[in-house]
């Protein structure tokens, strides 16, 4: 990236590739932490639903932040 703007398609693709990878990692971390809590008995809930909700919530939150950072003038 040159400066603070995205000038080429390559920069745009690299930004979103990075943000989707970050969203996936964050979602996975949330899902694993709740799975561990459920496995040790700290939380008593349906495992699949718990992991799914944790993953999707974190994933969508990171994508929302990515959109806000990509074009801050349009999202503020």
Secondary structure as UniProt FT lines:
FT   TURN            3..4
FT   HELIX           9..39
FT   TURN            40..41
FT   HELIX           47..70
FT   HELIX           72..75
//
